């Protein structure tokens, strides 16, 4: 699951920032307190970062063996050992080396994820690179396809254990899955703070159960450990041709979710993420996969459900319940990750403004987006009803994730070369092997397009069209708006020659161009022929960094007369809170009183233009998006009783 993007965290603690702040206030941080925070964050990693990849044993090994035996081959020892070798080396090379050792170092001021990496790469080349932005758009778009498939396949695979316990319950698998998913999406508006504390301990118990179930069968057949030799995996691929490549697409299911390592960097820090992987997740996953392999060599009929059959009959129902809890946690992580990714995309100008609700007063990363939640729910329920089993959904899974991994490798190459200042040949030597592996996995997953892989491609293509349309239309709209406006200095000179009637208070006019007179100001003068005693031309800028320091938030500049220009800067993961930011301006000598301030906004009614540079269909799509965008007053958290909206019409 790509986490091109920032995901939900148990506690949004940034280790370096949290420690430095505490040090500044109280002196040196006690070693015991720092150690306590470290282990608390490590436990959080287990629940949040590894919830998705931790549920892969439910279906990854089974689907790999089924793919390998689809051409009439039997689940012989070379086949089983070859698959185990491919799985364990995928975990070692992709997760451990690429993400744990390399990409965790490529942080954007402490933040990770595809969009953060895109912004870092873009900044390293000194501007707005269309190629880099396009790569970021593609990766983000593919994430939405993964975000719909992950809850569906995870919960389905857990509930399917009921049919192993009692075959008569097979008919209830899909209805129960739908009920669980509906309940999961229904509680999103309540926020995750109240239940987040349970995520880490439950998932820790899940990993212990994974290891326990596997180690028993490994002890009965230690020969499966020879699969640690990569020769078994390479030999399997060499002797199975296209079947081997198709099997590689199923093997990839074992590493879906590894993007979370990078995306949650800002939530937990490098140390806890690495510790949780090396000492908990990786050993548990490896033991469980080897245990499934040992079971299958002893009982070939166990291919029906090699995961659940690892456990004795008395433990089956508890494991089904634990698996259901683990998959709900994994689904919760990808849902909240979608909210965070969408919020970043809005801040970066890739999507229209959407309503964002903060579900925690202390944890900024916990947000709720009603429209996105509704869209995800409809998509997930459709997938469950359409595919009806985790095996069928496995054909749709993997393309989005592998595509994101390829994009991540390409962006990482740019960062290593330009931002880390490595010679080009060194950067290529470091990243090229992983790019080759990711491309191979993508090629293997593309074989599943007709059997279900079209789903994430269709979803991703739709999101790409929406993002490119919004970005292009917004630029055209901004250019036309600037032509309708006049330079602010010309307006001020005109007002000095012909003074207007003054009213008490402060007027704040929002504009995207700090050098132009806002449309709302021009229309206000036209209709009311008055000016406030104090007038502020306000521009809000989203920087290519996750967060902007408080001292850099506000820039004030007198323009002459009663006018002043203010520029507010926010990072792309921050919520733009205008009143709170303007309060900082008091330190710059500006007396800001919210009760005597009016915020003037221009509400634009967009109309189609026959001469638009965009095709008709794209023009109509942009207008639809603009009409359904959230209003600026709520997005910028302006007090509703202090906002004046002035309507204008503009064609695009």
KEMAR-723404 format. One line per field, with one value per residue (C-alpha): residue in three letters; x negated, y negated, z negated; residue number from 1; chain. Coordinates in steps of 0.2 Angstrom, whole numbers, plus 5000, padded with zeros to 4 digits. Each point is the difference from the previous one (the first is absolute). Layout:
BEGIN
vonu: c(ALA:...)
X: c(X:...)
Y: c(Y:...)
Z: c(Z:...)
seke: c(NUM:...)
fipa: c(A:...)
This chain:
BEGIN
vonu: c(UNK:UNK:UNK:UNK:UNK:UNK:UNK:UNK:UNK:UNK:UNK:UNK:UNK:UNK:UNK:UNK:UNK:UNK:UNK:UNK:UNK:UNK:UNK:UNK:UNK:UNK:UNK:UNK:UNK:UNK:UNK:UNK:UNK:UNK:UNK:UNK:UNK:UNK:UNK:UNK:UNK:UNK:UNK:UNK:UNK:UNK:UNK:UNK:UNK:UNK:UNK:UNK:UNK:UNK:UNK:UNK:UNK:UNK:UNK:UNK:UNK:UNK:UNK:UNK:UNK:UNK:UNK:UNK:UNK:UNK:UNK:UNK:UNK:UNK:UNK:UNK:UNK:UNK:UNK:UNK:UNK:UNK:UNK:UNK:UNK:UNK:UNK:UNK:UNK:UNK:UNK:UNK:UNK:UNK:UNK:UNK:UNK:UNK:UNK:UNK:UNK:UNK:UNK:UNK:UNK:UNK:UNK:UNK:UNK:UNK:UNK:UNK:UNK:UNK:UNK:UNK:UNK:UNK:UNK:UNK:UNK:UNK:UNK:UNK:UNK:UNK:UNK:UNK:UNK:UNK:UNK:UNK:UNK:UNK:UNK:UNK:UNK:UNK:UNK:UNK:UNK:UNK:UNK:UNK:UNK:UNK:UNK:UNK:UNK:UNK:UNK:UNK:UNK:UNK:UNK:UNK:UNK:UNK:UNK:UNK:UNK:UNK:UNK:UNK:UNK:UNK:UNK:UNK:UNK:UNK:UNK:UNK:UNK:UNK:UNK:UNK:UNK:UNK:UNK:UNK:UNK:UNK:UNK:UNK:UNK:UNK:UNK:UNK:UNK:UNK:UNK:UNK:UNK:UNK:UNK:UNK:UNK:UNK:UNK:UNK:UNK:UNK:UNK:UNK:UNK:UNK:UNK:UNK:UNK:UNK:UNK:UNK:UNK:UNK:UNK:UNK:UNK:UNK:UNK:UNK:UNK:UNK:UNK:UNK:UNK:UNK:UNK:UNK:UNK:UNK:UNK:UNK:UNK:UNK:UNK:UNK:UNK:UNK:UNK:UNK:UNK:UNK:UNK:UNK:UNK:UNK:UNK:UNK:UNK:UNK:UNK:UNK:UNK:UNK:UNK:UNK:UNK:UNK:UNK:UNK:UNK:UNK:UNK:UNK:UNK:UNK:UNK:UNK:UNK:UNK:UNK:UNK:UNK:UNK:UNK:UNK:UNK:UNK:UNK:UNK:UNK:UNK:UNK:UNK:UNK:UNK:UNK:UNK:UNK:UNK:UNK:UNK:UNK:UNK:UNK:UNK:UNK:UNK:UNK:UNK:UNK:UNK:UNK:UNK:UNK:UNK:UNK:UNK:UNK:UNK:UNK:UNK:UNK:UNK:UNK:UNK:UNK:UNK:UNK:UNK:UNK:UNK:UNK:UNK:UNK:UNK:UNK:UNK:UNK:UNK:UNK:UNK:UNK:UNK:UNK:UNK:UNK:UNK:UNK:UNK:UNK:UNK:UNK:UNK:UNK:UNK:UNK:UNK:UNK:UNK:UNK:UNK:UNK:UNK:UNK:UNK:UNK:UNK:UNK:UNK:UNK:UNK:UNK:UNK:UNK:UNK:UNK:UNK:UNK:UNK:UNK:UNK:UNK:UNK:UNK:UNK:UNK:UNK:UNK:UNK:UNK:UNK:UNK:UNK:UNK:UNK:UNK:UNK:UNK:UNK:UNK:UNK:UNK:UNK:UNK:UNK:UNK:UNK:UNK:UNK:UNK:UNK:UNK:UNK:UNK:UNK:UNK:UNK:UNK:UNK:UNK:UNK:UNK:UNK:UNK:UNK:UNK:UNK:UNK:UNK:UNK:UNK:UNK:UNK:UNK:UNK:UNK:UNK:UNK:UNK:UNK:UNK:UNK:UNK:UNK:UNK:UNK:UNK:UNK:UNK:UNK:UNK:UNK:UNK:UNK:UNK:UNK:UNK:UNK:UNK:UNK:UNK:UNK:UNK:UNK:UNK:UNK:UNK:UNK:UNK:UNK:UNK:UNK:UNK:UNK:UNK:UNK:UNK:UNK:UNK:UNK:UNK:UNK:UNK:UNK:UNK:UNK:UNK:UNK:UNK:UNK:UNK:UNK:UNK:UNK:UNK:UNK:UNK:UNK:UNK:UNK:UNK:UNK:UNK:UNK:UNK:UNK:UNK:UNK:UNK:UNK:UNK:UNK:UNK:UNK:UNK:UNK:UNK:UNK:UNK:UNK:UNK:UNK:UNK:UNK:UNK:UNK:UNK:UNK:UNK:UNK:UNK:UNK:UNK:UNK:UNK:UNK:UNK:UNK:UNK:UNK:UNK:UNK:UNK:UNK:UNK:UNK:UNK:UNK:UNK:UNK:UNK:UNK:UNK:UNK:UNK:UNK:UNK:UNK:UNK:UNK:UNK:UNK:UNK:UNK:UNK:UNK:UNK:UNK:UNK:UNK:UNK:UNK:UNK:UNK:UNK:UNK:UNK:UNK:UNK:UNK:UNK:UNK:UNK:UNK:UNK:UNK:UNK:UNK:UNK:UNK:UNK:UNK:UNK:UNK:UNK:UNK:UNK:UNK:UNK:UNK:UNK:UNK:UNK:UNK:UNK:UNK:UNK:UNK:UNK:UNK:UNK:UNK:UNK:UNK:UNK:UNK:UNK:UNK:UNK:UNK:UNK:UNK:UNK:UNK:UNK:UNK:UNK:UNK:UNK:UNK:UNK:UNK:UNK:UNK:UNK:UNK:UNK:UNK:UNK:UNK:UNK:UNK:UNK:UNK:UNK:UNK:UNK:UNK:UNK:UNK:UNK:UNK:UNK:UNK:UNK:UNK:UNK:UNK:UNK:UNK:UNK)
X: c(5000:4992:4999:4994:5007:5002:5010:5009:4990:5004:4992:4993:4984:4985:4985:4987:5012:5008:4984:4992:5016:4999:4981:5003:5013:4993:4982:4993:5013:4998:4994:5014:5013:4992:4999:5019:5005:4989:5009:5017:4997:4993:5016:5010:4990:5005:5018:5001:4985:5000:5018:5002:4985:5003:5016:4992:4997:5019:5000:4982:4993:5016:5002:4981:5002:5016:4992:4985:5011:5012:4991:5002:4985:5001:4996:4983:4986:4990:5016:5004:4981:4999:5015:4994:4983:5009:5010:4987:4988:5013:5002:4981:4996:5016:5005:4984:4987:5010:5012:4992:4982:5001:5017:5002:4985:5009:5011:5008:4997:5005:5014:5001:5012:5001:5007:4987:4986:5007:4999:4982:4995:5009:4991:4983:5001:5004:5018:5016:4995:5014:4993:4998:5017:5007:4991:5008:5017:4999:4994:5013:5014:4995:5001:5019:5002:4990:5010:5016:4993:4991:5015:5010:4986:4994:5017:5006:4985:5002:5019:4997:4993:5018:5002:4985:5008:5017:5003:5018:4995:4993:5016:4998:4982:5004:5015:4990:4985:5012:5007:4982:4995:5015:4998:4982:5004:5015:4989:4986:5009:4997:4981:4987:4993:5011:4996:4982:4992:5006:4993:4982:5003:5013:4988:4986:5010:5004:4981:4997:5014:4992:4983:5008:5010:4985:4986:5010:5000:4982:4995:5008:4992:4984:4995:5011:4987:4989:5011:4990:4988:5005:4995:5017:5010:4989:5001:5019:5001:4988:5009:5018:5001:5016:5007:4985:5003:5019:4995:4988:5016:5008:4983:5001:5016:4987:4993:5016:5000:4981:5003:5007:4982:4996:5017:5000:4983:5006:5011:4988:4982:4987:4995:5017:5004:4984:5001:5018:4996:4983:5005:5019:5008:4986:4997:5018:5004:4986:5004:5018:4996:4988:5013:5013:4987:4996:5018:5003:4986:5007:5018:5003:5018:4997:4999:5018:4995:4982:5001:5014:4995:4984:5010:5009:5018:5003:4990:5009:5015:4988:4988:5015:5005:4982:4998:5016:4994:4983:5008:5011:4984:4992:5015:5001:4982:5003:5017:4992:4985:5011:5007:4982:4995:5015:4997:4982:5006:5012:4986:4989:5013:5004:5018:5013:5004:5009:5007:4988:5005:4987:5005:4987:4995:4982:4996:5000:4998:5017:5013:5016:5006:5019:5000:4984:5007:5016:4991:4989:5015:5009:4984:4996:5017:5001:4984:5006:5016:4992:4985:5008:4983:4983:4993:5010:4995:4981:5001:5004:4987:4982:5000:5003:4987:4987:5003:4997:4984:4993:5005:4992:4984:4999:5003:4987:4987:5003:4999:4984:4992:5005:5005:4987:4987:4994:4992:5013:4991:5000:5019:5004:4989:5010:5018:4999:5001:5016:5007:4997:5008:5015:5002:5000:5013:5011:4998:5005:5015:5005:5004:5015:5008:5014:5004:5002:4985:5010:5009:4985:4995:5017:5001:4983:5003:5015:4991:4986:5012:5009:4983:4993:5017:5000:4982:5002:5017:4994:4986:5011:5012:4986:4993:5017:5003:4984:5005:5016:4991:4988:4984:5002:4989:5010:5016:4992:4994:5018:5007:4988:5006:5018:5003:5015:5011:4992:5008:4992:4991:4989:5003:4990:5001:4994:4991:4989:4989:4993:4995:5018:5016:5011:5017:5009:4992:5004:5018:5002:4994:5012:5016:4996:4988:4993:4983:4996:4988:4987:4999:4990:4996:4998:4991:4999:4985:4998:4981:4992:4995:5011:5001:4995:4992:5010:4987:5002:5019:5004:4992:5007:4997:5007:5007:5004:5015:5011:4995:4988:4995:4999:4994:5003:4990:5005:4993:5009:5005:5006:5018:5000:5008:5000:5006:4987:4986:5006:4999:4981:4999:5003:4981:4997:5009:5017:5015:5011:5018:5011:5016:4996:4994:5009:4994:5005:5000:5004:5012:4998:5013:4990:5008:4994:4991:5001:4982:4994:4983:5006:5011:5019:5001:4985:5008:5016:4991:4990:5016:5008:4985:5000:5019:4998:4984:5001:5002:4985:5007:5001:4984:4990:5009:5007:5013:5017:5007:4985:5001:5007:5001:5002:5005:4992:5001:4986:4998:4987)
Y: c(5000:4984:4988:4987:4991:4997:5012:5000:5002:5005:4984:4987:4998:4994:5007:4986:4986:5007:5003:4983:4991:5009:4996:4982:4998:5012:5003:5017:5013:5014:5016:5010:4989:5000:5019:5001:4989:5011:5016:4992:4995:5017:5008:4987:5006:5018:4995:4987:5002:5019:5003:5002:5010:5010:5007:5006:5018:5003:5001:4997:5017:5009:4989:5003:5019:4999:4990:5011:5016:4992:5008:5018:5000:5007:4992:5009:4996:4990:4990:4996:4996:4989:4990:4999:4994:4986:4994:4999:4991:4988:4996:4998:4990:4989:4997:5002:4992:4989:4992:5003:4996:4988:4991:4996:4989:4990:4990:4983:4991:5015:5006:5015:5006:4998:4982:4995:5009:4991:4983:5004:5005:4985:4988:5009:4996:4982:4997:5008:5015:5006:5018:5001:4993:5012:5015:4994:4999:5017:5007:4991:5006:5018:4999:4997:5017:5008:4991:5008:5018:5001:5000:5011:5014:4999:5002:5013:5010:5000:5004:5014:5010:5003:5012:5010:5001:5004:5002:4996:4982:4997:4991:4987:4995:4986:4993:5000:4992:4986:4997:4999:4988:4989:4999:4995:4986:4994:4996:4990:4984:5004:4999:5013:4993:5010:5017:4997:5005:5018:5002:5003:5013:5010:5000:5005:5015:5004:5000:5012:5011:5000:5005:5013:5008:5001:5006:5016:5006:4994:5010:5015:4998:4988:5004:4986:4988:5004:4988:4986:5004:4989:5013:5009:4985:4996:5019:4999:4985:5008:5016:4994:4987:4990:5009:4994:4982:5002:5008:4985:4989:5010:5000:4981:5001:5004:4982:4990:4987:4996:4983:4996:5001:4984:4992:5001:4993:4983:5009:5011:4997:5011:5009:5007:5005:5010:5008:5006:5007:5009:5007:5003:4999:5008:5016:5003:4999:5011:5013:5000:5002:5014:5008:5000:5008:5014:5003:5001:5012:5011:4999:4994:4999:4985:4989:4996:4988:5003:4985:5006:5018:4996:4999:5014:5001:4992:4985:4997:4989:4989:4998:4995:4987:4994:5000:4990:4987:4999:4997:4987:4991:5002:4993:4985:4996:4999:4990:4987:5000:4996:4985:4994:5002:4991:4986:4998:5001:4986:4989:5004:4994:5017:5001:4987:4995:5014:4999:5006:5003:5001:5015:4997:4984:5006:5011:4990:5016:5006:4993:5005:4996:5004:5000:5011:5012:5002:5003:5013:5009:5001:5007:5012:5008:5001:5010:5012:5003:5002:5011:5009:5008:4995:5012:4991:4983:5005:4998:4982:4997:4996:4989:4984:5004:5005:4985:4989:5009:4996:4982:4999:5008:4987:4985:5008:5000:4981:4997:5010:4992:4981:4999:5011:4994:5017:5003:5005:5017:5003:4996:5012:5014:4998:4999:5009:5018:4995:4992:5016:5010:4989:4999:5019:5001:4988:5010:5016:4991:4993:5018:4999:4985:5010:5010:4985:4989:4988:4994:4990:4994:4994:4991:4993:4994:4991:4991:4995:4992:4991:4994:4994:4992:4991:4994:4994:4992:4991:4993:4993:4993:4992:4992:4993:4993:4991:4992:4994:4992:4985:4997:4996:4985:4992:5003:4992:4985:4998:5001:4986:4989:5003:5005:5011:5000:5009:5012:5007:5017:5010:5008:5015:5004:5018:5001:5013:4985:4989:4986:4999:4991:5015:5001:4999:4983:4993:5006:4993:4983:5001:5004:4992:4986:5002:5005:5007:4991:5014:5011:5016:5009:5018:5014:5017:5011:5018:5004:5016:5005:5009:4986:4982:4994:4988:4986:5002:5001:4981:4987:4982:4986:4982:4995:4982:4991:5012:5015:5014:5016:5017:5016:5016:5016:5017:5017:5013:5011:4985:4994:4982:4991:4981:4992:5010:4995:4982:4999:5003:4983:4992:5003:4990:4985:5002:5000:5014:5000:5014:4992:4984:5009:5005:5012:4997:5015:5001:5014:5004:5007:5009:5001:5010:4990:5005:4994:5010:5008:5016:5013:4998:5015:4994:4983:5007:5012:4985:4990:5015:5001:4981:5000:5014:4993:4996:4981:4990:4994:5017:5006:4986:5001:4983:4995:5001:4985:4989:5005:4990:5009:4990:5010:4999:5009:5006:5012:5013)
Z: c(5000:5006:4988:5013:4988:4979:4991:4983:4984:4983:4993:5012:4992:5009:4991:5004:4998:4984:4992:5005:4994:4983:4999:5003:4986:4987:5004:5005:5003:4987:5007:4993:5008:5017:4998:4995:5015:5012:4994:5001:5018:5004:4994:5010:5016:4997:5001:5013:5011:5001:4999:5019:5004:4984:5007:5016:4994:5000:5019:5008:4998:5005:5016:5005:4999:5010:5013:5001:5002:5012:5015:4994:4989:4982:4984:5000:4988:5013:5003:4982:4996:5015:4995:4982:5006:5011:4986:4987:5012:5005:4982:4998:5016:5002:4982:4990:5013:5011:4987:4983:5004:5015:5002:4981:5003:5014:4988:5005:4983:4991:5011:5012:5013:5019:5000:4987:5011:5015:4992:4994:5017:5008:4988:5004:5018:4996:5006:5007:5010:5010:5001:4981:4997:5012:4991:4984:5007:5007:4984:4990:5012:4999:4981:5001:5010:4986:4986:5007:5002:4984:4988:5011:5002:4982:4992:5012:4997:4981:5001:5012:4985:4995:5015:4994:4982:5007:5019:4997:4996:5017:5006:4986:5004:5012:4990:4984:5009:5007:4982:4993:5013:4999:4981:5003:5012:4989:4985:5009:4996:4982:5002:4996:4984:4988:5008:5006:4983:5003:5018:4994:4987:5011:5015:4988:4995:5018:5004:4985:5007:5017:4993:4989:5014:5011:4988:4995:5018:5004:4986:5007:5017:4998:5018:5006:4993:5014:5010:4993:5014:5015:5012:4997:5005:5016:5005:4998:5012:5012:5002:5000:5014:5000:4986:4990:5005:4995:4983:4997:5001:4986:4990:5001:4988:4986:5001:5003:4986:5000:5006:4982:4994:5010:4998:4981:4998:4994:4987:4992:5005:5007:4984:4995:5018:5002:4983:5002:5017:4996:4983:5002:5017:5011:4989:4997:5019:5004:4988:5005:5019:4996:4989:5014:5012:4988:4997:5019:5002:4987:5005:5018:4998:4987:5016:4996:4986:4995:4988:4989:5001:4991:4984:4990:5001:4983:5005:5017:4994:4989:5015:5011:4987:4999:5019:5001:4988:5009:5017:4993:4993:5017:5008:4988:5004:5019:4998:4989:5012:5014:4990:4997:5018:5007:4988:5006:5018:4997:4992:5015:5012:5007:4994:4996:4982:4990:4983:4986:4983:4986:4989:4987:4991:4997:5014:5016:5011:4996:5012:5008:5017:5003:5019:5001:4987:5010:5016:4992:4992:5016:5009:4987:4999:5019:5000:4986:5009:5017:4996:4985:4994:4995:5014:5013:4993:5000:5019:4998:4986:5003:5016:4991:4987:5012:5011:4984:4996:5018:4998:4983:5007:5014:4988:4988:5014:5002:4982:4998:5015:4997:4982:4992:5013:5005:5017:5013:5003:4981:4999:5014:4993:4983:5007:5016:4992:4991:5015:5010:4986:4999:5019:5000:4987:5010:5015:4991:4993:5017:5005:4989:5009:5008:4985:4988:5001:5011:4984:4992:5018:5003:4983:5002:5018:4994:4986:5012:5012:4985:4993:5017:5005:4983:5001:5018:4998:4984:5009:5014:4987:4991:5016:5005:4982:5000:5017:4992:4985:5000:4991:4982:5000:5014:4990:4985:5010:5007:4983:4993:5014:4997:4982:4995:4985:4986:4988:4983:4999:5011:5017:5005:5019:5005:5017:5009:5007:4987:5013:5006:4993:4995:5010:4984:4996:5017:4999:4982:5006:5015:4990:4983:5004:4983:4992:4983:4989:5002:5016:5001:5017:4994:5010:4994:5007:4998:5000:5006:4982:4988:4987:4998:4984:4990:5003:5019:5000:5002:5011:4999:5011:5000:5017:4997:4993:4991:5009:4995:5008:4990:5006:4990:5003:4996:5003:5011:4985:4990:4998:5005:4985:5005:4984:4990:5012:5000:4981:5002:5009:4984:4996:5016:4994:5007:4988:5006:4992:5008:4994:5010:5016:5015:5013:5018:5012:5018:5004:5018:5011:5014:5017:5015:5014:5018:5002:4986:5003:4991:5010:4996:4989:4990:4999:4993:4988:4993:4998:4991:4988:4997:4996:4987:4992:4982:4997:4995:4983:4993:5008:4993:4983:5001:4987:5010:4992:5006:5018:5015:5017:5016:5015:5017:5016:5011:5015:5002)
seke: c(1:2:3:4:5:6:7:8:9:10:11:12:13:14:15:16:17:18:19:20:21:22:23:24:25:26:27:28:29:30:31:32:33:34:35:36:37:38:39:40:41:42:43:44:45:46:47:48:49:50:51:52:53:54:55:56:57:58:59:60:61:62:63:64:65:66:67:68:69:70:71:72:73:74:75:76:77:78:79:80:81:82:83:84:85:86:87:88:89:90:91:92:93:94:95:96:97:98:99:100:101:102:103:104:105:106:107:108:109:110:111:112:113:114:115:116:117:118:119:120:121:122:123:124:125:126:127:128:129:130:131:132:133:134:135:136:137:138:139:140:141:142:143:144:145:146:147:148:149:150:151:152:153:154:155:156:157:158:159:160:161:162:163:164:165:166:167:168:169:170:171:172:173:174:175:176:177:178:179:180:181:182:183:184:185:186:187:188:189:190:191:192:193:194:195:196:197:198:199:200:201:202:203:204:205:206:207:208:209:210:211:212:213:214:215:216:217:218:219:220:221:222:223:224:225:226:227:228:229:230:231:232:233:234:235:236:237:238:239:240:241:242:243:244:245:246:247:248:249:250:251:252:253:254:255:256:257:258:259:260:261:262:263:264:265:266:267:268:269:270:271:272:273:274:275:276:277:278:279:280:281:282:283:284:285:286:287:288:289:290:291:292:293:294:295:296:297:298:299:300:301:302:303:304:305:306:307:308:309:310:311:312:313:314:315:316:317:318:319:320:321:322:323:324:325:326:327:328:329:330:331:332:333:334:335:336:337:338:339:340:341:342:343:344:345:346:347:348:349:350:351:352:353:354:355:356:357:358:359:360:361:362:363:364:365:366:367:368:369:370:371:372:373:374:375:376:377:378:379:380:381:382:383:384:385:386:387:388:389:390:391:392:393:394:395:396:397:398:399:400:401:402:403:404:405:406:407:408:409:410:411:412:413:414:415:416:417:418:419:420:421:422:423:424:425:426:427:428:429:430:431:432:433:434:435:436:437:438:439:440:441:442:443:444:445:446:447:448:449:450:451:452:453:454:455:456:457:458:459:460:461:462:463:464:465:466:467:468:469:470:471:472:473:474:475:476:477:478:479:480:481:482:483:484:485:486:487:488:489:490:491:492:493:494:495:496:497:498:499:500:501:502:503:504:505:506:507:508:509:510:511:512:513:514:515:516:517:518:519:520:521:522:523:524:525:526:527:528:529:530:531:532:533:534:535:536:537:538:539:540:541:542:543:544:545:546:547:548:549:550:551:552:553:554:555:556:557:558:559:560:561:562:563:564:565:566:567:568:569:570:571:572:573:574:575:576:577:578:579:580:581:582:583:584:585:586:587:588:589:590:591:592:593:594:595:596:597:598:599:600:601:602:603:604:605:606:607:608:609:610:611:612:613:614:615:616:617:618:619:620:621:622:623:624:625:626:627:628:629:630:631:632:633:634:635:636:637:638:639:640:641:642:643:644:645:646:647:648:649:650:651:652)
fipa: c(A:A:A:A:A:A:A:A:A:A:A:A:A:A:A:A:A:A:A:A:A:A:A:A:A:A:A:A:A:A:A:A:A:A:A:A:A:A:A:A:A:A:A:A:A:A:A:A:A:A:A:A:A:A:A:A:A:A:A:A:A:A:A:A:A:A:A:A:A:A:A:A:A:A:A:A:A:A:A:A:A:A:A:A:A:A:A:A:A:A:A:A:A:A:A:A:A:A:A:A:A:A:A:A:A:A:A:A:A:A:A:A:A:A:A:A:A:A:A:A:A:A:A:A:A:A:A:A:A:A:A:A:A:A:A:A:A:A:A:A:A:A:A:A:A:A:A:A:A:A:A:A:A:A:A:A:A:A:A:A:A:A:A:A:A:A:A:A:A:A:A:A:A:A:A:A:A:A:A:A:A:A:A:A:A:A:A:A:A:A:A:A:A:A:A:A:A:A:A:A:A:A:A:A:A:A:A:A:A:A:A:A:A:A:A:A:A:A:A:A:A:A:A:A:A:A:A:A:A:A:A:A:A:A:A:A:A:A:A:A:A:A:A:A:A:A:A:A:A:A:A:A:A:A:A:A:A:A:A:A:A:A:A:A:A:A:A:A:A:A:A:A:A:A:A:A:A:A:A:A:A:A:A:A:A:A:A:A:A:A:A:A:A:A:A:A:A:A:A:A:A:A:A:A:A:A:A:A:A:A:A:A:A:A:A:A:A:A:A:A:A:A:A:A:A:A:A:A:A:A:A:A:A:A:A:A:A:A:A:A:A:A:A:A:A:A:A:A:A:A:A:A:A:A:A:A:A:A:A:A:A:A:A:A:A:A:A:A:A:A:A:A:A:A:A:A:A:A:A:A:A:A:A:A:A:A:A:A:A:A:A:A:A:A:A:A:A:A:A:A:A:A:A:A:A:A:A:A:A:A:A:A:A:A:A:A:A:A:A:A:A:A:A:A:A:A:A:A:A:A:A:A:A:A:A:A:A:A:A:A:A:A:A:A:A:A:A:A:A:A:A:A:A:A:A:A:A:A:A:A:A:A:A:A:A:A:A:A:A:A:A:A:A:A:A:A:A:A:A:A:A:A:A:A:A:A:A:A:A:A:A:A:A:A:A:A:A:A:A:A:A:A:A:A:A:A:A:A:A:A:A:A:A:A:A:A:A:A:A:A:A:A:A:A:A:A:A:A:A:A:A:A:A:A:A:A:A:A:A:A:A:A:A:A:A:A:A:A:A:A:A:A:A:A:A:A:A:A:A:A:A:A:A:A:A:A:A:A:A:A:A:A:A:A:A:A:A:A:A:A:A:A:A:A:A:A:A:A:A:A:A:A:A:A:A:A:A:A:A:A:A:A:A:A:A:A:A:A:A:A:A:A:A:A:A:A:A:A:A:A:A:A:A:A:A:A:A:A:A:A:A:A:A:A:A:A:A:A:A:A:A:A:A:A:A:A:A:A:A:A:A:A)
